[in-house]
């Protein structure tokens, strides 16, 4: 994201955009990291601007308070748009969830779905809050994928000494064996049509509005079996 922001700002600097010229010296990974990390957790535009303002202060921004806010605003705009470019597929999935949420809550119902570990989730979003549901569900679904991944890996491999979230501990002599199992479980987990299952569940719970639910996002081109051949996959 920082690379994309830097490229965009550089292009505008060539056109003598004053904000770009002032912002260019401060752009690096640290400037945008907090905003990138909190985006999926629903950080608002104003919240992101404050984050970037704080990073600019840490970098001893040369300008008055008004200029600081102006440049932070400028960089926030580019950071948000760059997120959509770098994480285009994630953005598409978030939009899919968001439209589903608006359809379901607009029909007067709560949003209900089943996590990959089989845990039923009931989220009574009011219609006004449904707009943030796309990012919220993406965040929670990623967490439940980690839970499922941990559960199936530990259940499969009894040599695993301990695990927390998405980290596993084994004796050194079992690392290669664990690595192969982790790859297999990853392929198994991500081969499931989770978005299709979510849509089917939403349609079954909201039959009168099922025709309003969006079509599934297009599938990517990654061959999951290639994961099994990856030298570096999991730490």
C-alpha positions as CSV (number, residue, x, y, z in Angstrom):
1,X,0.0,0.0,0.0
2,X,2.8,2.4,0.9
3,X,4.4,1.7,-2.5
4,X,1.2,2.5,-4.4
5,X,0.6,5.7,-2.3
6,X,4.2,6.8,-3.0
7,X,3.7,6.2,-6.7
8,X,0.5,8.2,-6.8
9,X,1.9,11.1,-4.9
10,X,5.0,11.1,-7.1
11,X,2.9,11.4,-10.2
12,X,1.0,14.3,-8.7
13,X,4.2,16.0,-7.6
14,X,5.2,16.1,-11.2
15,X,2.1,18.1,-11.9
16,X,3.0,20.5,-9.1
17,X,0.2,19.5,-6.8
18,X,1.2,21.3,-3.6
19,X,-0.1,18.6,-1.2
20,X,1.9,16.0,-3.1
21,X,5.1,17.9,-2.9
22,X,4.6,18.5,0.9
23,X,3.6,14.9,1.6
24,X,6.2,13.0,-0.5
25,X,9.1,13.1,2.0
26,X,7.0,11.4,4.7
27,X,5.6,8.4,2.9
28,X,6.8,5.0,4.1
29,X,5.5,1.7,5.4
30,X,5.1,3.0,8.9
31,X,3.0,6.0,7.8
32,X,0.2,3.7,6.5
33,X,0.7,0.5,8.5
34,X,-1.8,1.3,11.3
35,X,-4.5,2.4,8.8
36,X,-3.9,-0.7,6.7
37,X,-4.1,-3.0,9.7
38,X,-7.3,-1.4,11.1
39,X,-9.1,-1.0,7.8
40,X,-10.7,-4.5,8.0
41,X,-11.7,-3.7,11.6
42,X,-13.8,-0.8,10.4
43,X,-11.6,2.3,10.9
44,X,-13.4,5.3,9.7
45,X,-12.0,8.0,7.3
46,X,-11.7,10.4,10.2
47,X,-10.0,7.8,12.4
48,X,-7.6,7.0,9.6
49,X,-6.8,10.6,9.1
50,X,-6.0,11.0,12.8
51,X,-3.7,7.9,12.6
52,X,-1.8,9.4,9.7
53,X,-1.7,12.8,11.5
54,X,0.0,11.1,14.5
55,X,2.5,9.4,12.2
56,X,3.3,12.7,10.6
57,X,3.9,14.3,14.0
58,X,6.3,11.5,14.9
59,X,8.1,12.3,11.6
60,X,8.5,15.9,12.7
61,X,6.2,17.3,9.9
62,X,7.4,20.7,8.8
63,X,4.3,22.8,8.8
64,X,1.6,24.4,11.0
65,X,-1.5,22.6,12.4
66,X,-3.6,23.5,9.5
67,X,-1.1,22.1,7.0
68,X,-0.7,19.0,9.1
69,X,-4.4,18.3,8.8
70,X,-4.5,19.1,5.1
71,X,-1.6,16.7,4.3
72,X,-3.1,14.0,6.5
73,X,-6.4,14.3,4.7
74,X,-4.6,14.1,1.4
75,X,-2.7,11.0,2.4
76,X,-5.7,9.3,3.9
77,X,-7.6,9.7,0.6
78,X,-4.7,8.1,-1.3
79,X,-4.3,5.3,1.4
80,X,-8.0,4.4,1.2
81,X,-8.0,4.3,-2.6
82,X,-4.7,2.3,-2.7
83,X,-6.2,-0.3,-0.3
84,X,-9.0,-0.9,-2.9
85,X,-6.3,-1.4,-5.6
86,X,-3.9,-3.6,-3.6
87,X,-6.6,-5.7,-2.0
88,X,-9.1,-5.7,-5.0
89,X,-10.4,-9.2,-4.3
90,X,-10.9,-8.5,-0.6
91,X,-12.7,-5.3,-1.5
92,X,-15.0,-7.2,-3.8
93,X,-15.8,-9.7,-1.1
94,X,-16.4,-6.9,1.4
95,X,-18.8,-5.3,-1.0
96,X,-20.6,-8.6,-1.5
97,X,-21.1,-9.0,2.3
98,X,-22.2,-5.3,2.5
99,X,-24.9,-5.7,-0.1
100,X,-26.1,-9.0,1.5
101,X,-26.3,-7.1,4.9
102,X,-28.3,-4.3,3.4
103,X,-30.7,-6.7,1.8
104,X,-31.2,-8.8,5.0
105,X,-31.5,-5.9,7.4
106,X,-33.7,-4.0,4.9
107,X,-36.0,-7.0,5.2
108,X,-36.2,-6.5,8.9
109,X,-34.0,-9.5,9.8
110,X,-30.9,-10.1,11.8
111,X,-27.8,-11.3,9.9
112,X,-27.2,-15.0,10.7
113,X,-24.5,-17.2,9.4
114,X,-22.5,-20.3,10.3
115,X,-18.8,-20.1,10.8
116,X,-16.4,-22.7,9.3
117,X,-16.2,-24.4,12.7
118,X,-20.0,-24.8,12.7
119,X,-20.6,-22.0,15.2
120,X,-23.9,-20.2,14.6
121,X,-23.5,-16.4,14.6
122,X,-26.4,-14.0,15.1
123,X,-25.7,-10.3,14.4
124,X,-28.7,-8.0,15.0
125,X,-27.4,-5.1,12.9
126,X,-29.8,-2.3,12.4
127,X,-30.0,-1.0,8.8
128,X,-27.7,2.0,9.5
129,X,-24.9,-0.2,10.8
130,X,-25.2,-2.7,8.0
131,X,-22.9,-0.6,5.8
132,X,-19.9,-1.6,8.0
133,X,-20.9,-5.3,7.9
134,X,-18.7,-6.1,4.9
135,X,-15.5,-5.3,6.7
136,X,-16.8,-6.7,10.0
137,X,-17.8,-10.0,8.5
138,X,-14.5,-10.3,6.6
139,X,-12.6,-9.7,9.8
140,X,-14.7,-12.3,11.8
141,X,-14.6,-14.8,9.0
142,X,-10.8,-14.6,8.8
143,X,-10.7,-15.2,12.6
144,X,-13.0,-18.3,12.3
145,X,-10.9,-19.6,9.4
146,X,-7.9,-19.4,11.8
147,X,-10.0,-21.3,14.4
148,X,-11.0,-24.0,11.9
149,X,-7.4,-24.2,10.7
150,X,-6.0,-24.7,14.1
151,X,-8.7,-27.2,15.1
152,X,-8.3,-29.5,12.1
153,X,-4.5,-29.3,12.2
154,X,-4.2,-30.2,15.9
155,X,-6.9,-32.9,15.5
156,X,-5.0,-34.4,12.6
157,X,-1.5,-34.2,14.0
158,X,-1.2,-35.6,17.5
159,X,2.6,-34.7,17.7
160,X,1.6,-31.1,18.0
161,X,2.7,-29.9,21.5
162,X,0.6,-26.8,21.6
163,X,-1.0,-24.2,19.5
164,X,-2.3,-20.6,19.7
165,X,-4.4,-19.0,17.0
166,X,-2.4,-19.9,13.9
167,X,0.9,-20.9,15.4
168,X,1.9,-24.5,16.2
169,X,4.7,-26.0,18.3
170,X,6.3,-29.4,17.7
171,X,9.7,-30.9,18.4
172,X,12.3,-30.1,15.7
173,X,12.2,-33.6,14.3
174,X,8.6,-33.3,13.4
175,X,8.7,-29.9,11.7
176,X,8.7,-31.3,8.1
177,X,5.8,-33.6,8.9
178,X,3.8,-30.7,10.5
179,X,4.6,-28.5,7.5
180,X,3.0,-31.1,5.1
181,X,-0.1,-31.4,7.2
182,X,-0.5,-27.6,7.5
183,X,-0.4,-27.3,3.7
184,X,-2.9,-30.1,3.3
185,X,-5.3,-28.6,5.8
186,X,-5.0,-25.2,4.2
187,X,-5.9,-26.6,0.8
188,X,-8.8,-28.5,2.2
189,X,-10.1,-25.5,4.1
190,X,-9.9,-23.1,1.3
191,X,-11.3,-25.5,-1.3
192,X,-14.7,-25.1,0.3
193,X,-17.2,-22.7,-1.3
194,X,-17.7,-20.5,1.8
195,X,-19.2,-17.5,0.0
196,X,-21.7,-19.8,-1.8
197,X,-22.6,-21.4,1.5
198,X,-23.1,-18.0,3.1
199,X,-25.3,-16.8,0.2
200,X,-27.4,-20.1,0.3
201,X,-27.9,-19.7,4.1
202,X,-28.9,-16.0,3.7
203,X,-31.4,-17.0,0.9
204,X,-32.9,-19.8,3.0
205,X,-33.4,-17.4,5.9
206,X,-34.8,-14.6,3.8
207,X,-36.7,-16.3,1.0
208,X,-38.8,-13.2,0.1
209,X,-35.6,-11.2,-0.5
210,X,-33.4,-14.0,-1.9
211,X,-33.6,-12.6,-5.5
212,X,-32.1,-9.3,-4.2
213,X,-28.9,-10.9,-2.9
214,X,-25.9,-10.2,-5.1
215,X,-24.2,-12.7,-7.3
216,X,-21.0,-14.4,-6.0
217,X,-17.7,-12.6,-6.6
218,X,-15.7,-14.1,-9.4
219,X,-13.2,-16.8,-8.5
220,X,-9.5,-16.1,-8.6
221,X,-7.0,-18.1,-10.6
222,X,-4.8,-19.4,-7.8
223,X,-4.2,-23.2,-8.0
224,X,-4.4,-24.2,-4.4
225,X,-2.5,-27.4,-5.0
226,X,0.6,-25.2,-5.6
227,X,0.5,-24.5,-1.9
228,X,1.7,-28.1,-1.2
229,X,4.8,-27.4,-3.3
230,X,5.6,-24.1,-1.5
231,X,9.0,-24.0,0.2
232,X,8.0,-21.1,2.4
233,X,4.4,-21.2,3.6
234,X,3.9,-21.1,7.3
235,X,6.1,-20.1,10.2
